[in-house]
Amino acid sequence: MERIESALEPLRRRGEFAPDSVRTALTSLGYSAGKVQTYQDGTAGVGFLIDIGASPWCVEGTMSSSSTKADAFGGYPDGTGCEPPSGGH
């Protein structure tokens, strides 16, 4: 997670909160472009989800004006990999 946070920290310090910039930084670390999702999270924030394909399968996080955070998790057993399940029971 430190590697991801370090890659995104320069963007955060510059105030560059664009999903495409975050995606580029993450794919430059070697993550497949098809496995990296980024989205705008308010006016000064970007969220991301990476399906890394190895245990612990997924990394999700946010980058905002105050911090950069990334957390690994094992995916959703009743969803599709890193995507949470849709619908109810």
Accessible surface in RSA format (square Angstrom, percent):
REM  Atomic radii and reference values for relative SASA: ProtOr
REM  Chains: A
REM  Algorithm: Lee & Richards
REM  Probe-radius: 1.40
REM  Slices: 20
REM RES _ NUM      All-atoms   Total-Side   Main-Chain    Non-polar    All polar
REM                ABS   REL    ABS   REL    ABS   REL    ABS   REL    ABS   REL
RES MET A   1    87.97  45.6  61.89  41.0  26.08  62.1  61.89  52.6  26.08  34.6
RES GLU A   2   141.41  81.2 138.98 105.1   2.43   5.8  52.68 101.9  88.73  72.4
RES ARG A   3   129.15  54.2 118.63  60.5  10.52  25.0  70.09  95.8  59.07  35.8
RES ILE A   4     1.79   1.0   1.79   1.3   0.00   0.0   1.79   1.3   0.00   0.0
RES GLU A   5    53.00  30.4  52.01  39.3   0.98   2.3  11.75  22.7  41.24  33.7
RES SER A   6    76.81  64.9  61.15  81.6  15.66  36.1  36.72  78.2  40.10  56.2
RES ALA A   7    27.97  25.7   8.10  12.5  19.87  45.2  19.53  27.5   8.44  22.4
RES LEU A   8     0.00   0.0   0.00   0.0   0.00   0.0   0.00   0.0   0.00   0.0
RES GLU A   9    44.97  25.8  44.97  34.0   0.00   0.0  25.50  49.3  19.47  15.9
RES PRO A  10    48.79  35.6  47.23  43.1   1.57   5.7  48.42  40.0   0.38   2.3
RES LEU A  11    13.66   7.6  13.66   9.8   0.00   0.0  13.66   9.6   0.00   0.0
RES ARG A  12    52.63  22.1  46.57  23.7   6.06  14.4   0.04   0.1  52.58  31.9
RES ARG A  13   162.64  68.3 125.86  64.2  36.78  87.6  58.61  80.1 104.03  63.1
RES ARG A  14   155.85  65.4 118.26  60.3  37.60  89.5  73.87 101.0  81.98  49.7
RES GLY A  15    43.38  53.5   0.00   N/A  43.38  53.5  19.28  52.9  24.10  54.0
RES GLU A  16    62.01  35.6  55.52  42.0   6.50  15.5  28.72  55.6  33.29  27.2
RES PHE A  17    31.33  15.7  17.96  11.1  13.37  34.8  19.08  11.6  12.26  35.1
RES ALA A  18    39.33  36.2  38.13  58.8   1.20   2.7  39.33  55.4   0.00   0.0
RES PRO A  19    33.83  24.7  33.83  30.8   0.00   0.0  33.83  27.9   0.00   0.0
RES ASP A  20   109.56  76.7 107.79 107.3   1.77   4.2  33.81  79.6  75.75  75.5
RES SER A  21    25.54  21.6  16.92  22.6   8.62  19.9   8.44  18.0  17.10  24.0
RES VAL A  22     0.11   0.1   0.11   0.1   0.00   0.0   0.11   0.1   0.00   0.0
RES ARG A  23    79.29  33.3  79.29  40.4   0.00   0.0  27.34  37.4  51.95  31.5
RES THR A  24    90.80  64.6  88.11  89.3   2.68   6.4  64.22  86.3  26.57  40.2
RES ALA A  25    15.77  14.5   9.49  14.6   6.28  14.3  15.57  21.9   0.20   0.5
RES LEU A  26     0.00   0.0   0.00   0.0   0.00   0.0   0.00   0.0   0.00   0.0
RES THR A  27    39.04  27.8  26.84  27.2  12.20  29.1  13.59  18.3  25.45  38.5
RES SER A  28    90.98  76.9  48.03  64.1  42.95  98.9  47.65 101.5  43.33  60.7
RES LEU A  29    40.54  22.6  25.21  18.0  15.33  38.5  29.65  20.8  10.89  29.3
RES GLY A  30    67.76  83.6   0.00   N/A  67.76  83.6  36.79 101.0  30.98  69.4
RES TYR A  31    45.05  21.0  37.54  21.4   7.50  19.5  24.06  18.1  20.99  25.9
RES SER A  32    66.05  55.8  50.53  67.4  15.52  35.8  39.92  85.0  26.13  36.6
RES ALA A  33    58.67  53.9  51.39  79.3   7.29  16.6  51.68  72.8   6.99  18.5
RES GLY A  34    74.54  91.9   0.00   N/A  74.54  91.9  40.48 111.1  34.06  76.3
RES LYS A  35   101.82  49.7  96.19  59.0   5.63  13.4  55.39  49.9  46.43  49.5
RES VAL A  36     1.47   1.0   0.00   0.0   1.47   3.5   0.00   0.0   1.47   4.0
RES GLN A  37    90.29  50.5  87.92  64.3   2.36   5.6  33.10  70.5  57.18  43.4
RES THR A  38    29.48  21.0   4.68   4.7  24.80  59.1   0.00   0.0  29.48  44.6
RES TYR A  39   116.04  54.2 111.54  63.5   4.49  11.7  84.74  63.7  31.30  38.6
RES GLN A  40    88.27  49.4  65.12  47.6  23.15  55.1  49.04 104.4  39.23  29.8
RES ASP A  41    73.98  51.8  62.26  62.0  11.72  27.7   4.28  10.1  69.70  69.5
RES GLY A  42    55.27  68.2   0.00   N/A  55.27  68.2  42.30 116.1  12.98  29.1
RES THR A  43   140.67 100.0 111.37 112.9  29.30  69.8  89.76 120.6  50.91  77.0
RES ALA A  44    43.12  39.6  34.32  53.0   8.80  20.0  35.52  50.0   7.60  20.1
RES GLY A  45     3.30   4.1   0.00   N/A   3.30   4.1   3.30   9.0   0.00   0.0
RES VAL A  46     0.16   0.1   0.00   0.0   0.16   0.4   0.00   0.0   0.16   0.4
RES GLY A  47     0.00   0.0   0.00   N/A   0.00   0.0   0.00   0.0   0.00   0.0
RES PHE A  48     1.73   0.9   0.00   0.0   1.73   4.5   0.00   0.0   1.73   5.0
RES LEU A  49    21.62  12.0  21.30  15.2   0.32   0.8  21.30  15.0   0.32   0.9
RES ILE A  50     0.20   0.1   0.20   0.1   0.00   0.0   0.20   0.1   0.00   0.0
RES ASP A  51    42.16  29.5  37.81  37.6   4.35  10.3   9.28  21.8  32.88  32.8
RES ILE A  52    54.62  31.1  26.59  19.8  28.03  67.6  30.26  21.8  24.36  66.1
RES GLY A  53    49.26  60.7   0.00   N/A  49.26  60.7  25.33  69.5  23.92  53.6
RES ALA A  54    55.18  50.7  51.93  80.1   3.25   7.4  55.18  77.7   0.00   0.0
RES SER A  55    93.64  79.1  66.28  88.4  27.37  63.0  34.96  74.5  58.68  82.2
RES PRO A  56    61.19  44.6  60.09  54.8   1.10   4.0  61.19  50.5   0.00   0.0
RES TRP A  57   123.47  49.5 123.47  59.8   0.00   0.0  99.01  52.8  24.45  39.7
RES CYS A  58     0.00   0.0   0.00   0.0   0.00   0.0   0.00   0.0   0.00   0.0
RES VAL A  59     0.75   0.5   0.75   0.7   0.00   0.0   0.75   0.7   0.00   0.0
RES GLU A  60    77.04  44.2  76.84  58.1   0.19   0.5  15.25  29.5  61.79  50.4
RES GLY A  61    10.28  12.7   0.00   N/A  10.28  12.7   7.85  21.6   2.43   5.4
RES THR A  62    52.75  37.5  52.71  53.4   0.05   0.1  37.36  50.2  15.39  23.3
RES MET A  63     0.32   0.2   0.00   0.0   0.32   0.8   0.00   0.0   0.32   0.4
RES SER A  64    33.90  28.6  33.90  45.2   0.00   0.0  26.53  56.5   7.37  10.3
RES SER A  65    74.11  62.6  58.41  77.9  15.70  36.2  30.74  65.5  43.36  60.7
RES SER A  66    96.19  81.3  65.27  87.1  30.92  71.2  51.06 108.7  45.13  63.2
RES SER A  67    35.11  29.7  30.85  41.2   4.26   9.8  27.55  58.7   7.56  10.6
RES THR A  68    17.36  12.3   1.71   1.7  15.65  37.3   1.71   2.3  15.65  23.7
RES LYS A  69   121.19  59.1 120.54  74.0   0.66   1.6  64.77  58.3  56.42  60.1
RES ALA A  70     6.26   5.8   0.00   0.0   6.26  14.2   0.00   0.0   6.26  16.6
RES ASP A  71    89.79  62.9  88.03  87.6   1.76   4.2  22.51  53.0  67.28  67.1
RES ALA A  72    40.33  37.1  13.46  20.8  26.87  61.1  13.46  19.0  26.87  71.2
RES PHE A  73    43.98  22.0  37.61  23.3   6.36  16.6  43.98  26.7   0.00   0.0
RES GLY A  74    51.93  64.0   0.00   N/A  51.93  64.0  23.96  65.8  27.97  62.6
RES GLY A  75    17.72  21.8   0.00   N/A  17.72  21.8   3.16   8.7  14.55  32.6
RES TYR A  76    74.93  35.0  66.81  38.0   8.11  21.1  40.76  30.6  34.17  42.1
RES PRO A  77   140.64 102.5  96.60  88.1  44.04 160.1 110.37  91.1  30.27 188.1
RES ASP A  78    99.60  69.8  71.30  71.0  28.30  66.9  46.12 108.5  53.48  53.3
RES GLY A  79    24.99  30.8   0.00   N/A  24.99  30.8   4.74  13.0  20.25  45.3
RES THR A  80   112.63  80.1 104.26 105.7   8.36  19.9  73.12  98.2  39.51  59.7
RES GLY A  81    43.16  53.2   0.00   N/A  43.16  53.2  33.62  92.3   9.54  21.4
RES CYS A  82     6.88   5.2   4.63   5.2   2.26   5.3   4.11  10.4   2.78   3.0
RES GLU A  83    68.71  39.5  68.71  52.0   0.00   0.0  36.89  71.4  31.82  26.0
RES PRO A  84    76.89  56.0  65.20  59.4  11.69  42.5  65.20  53.8  11.69  72.6
RES PRO A  85    58.26  42.5  36.91  33.6  21.35  77.6  40.76  33.7  17.50 108.8
RES SER A  86   112.84  95.4  81.04 108.2  31.80  73.3  51.40 109.4  61.44  86.1
RES GLY A  87    76.78  94.7   0.00   N/A  76.78  94.7  41.22 113.1  35.56  79.6
RES GLY A  88    77.46  95.5   0.00   N/A  77.46  95.5  36.74 100.8  40.72  91.2
RES HIS A  89   232.59 127.1 155.06 107.8  77.53 198.3 132.04 136.1 100.55 117.0
END  Absolute sums over single chains surface
CHAIN  1 A     5232.5       3817.4       1415.1       2870.0       2362.6
END  Absolute sums over all chains
TOTAL          5232.5       3817.4       1415.1       2870.0       2362.6
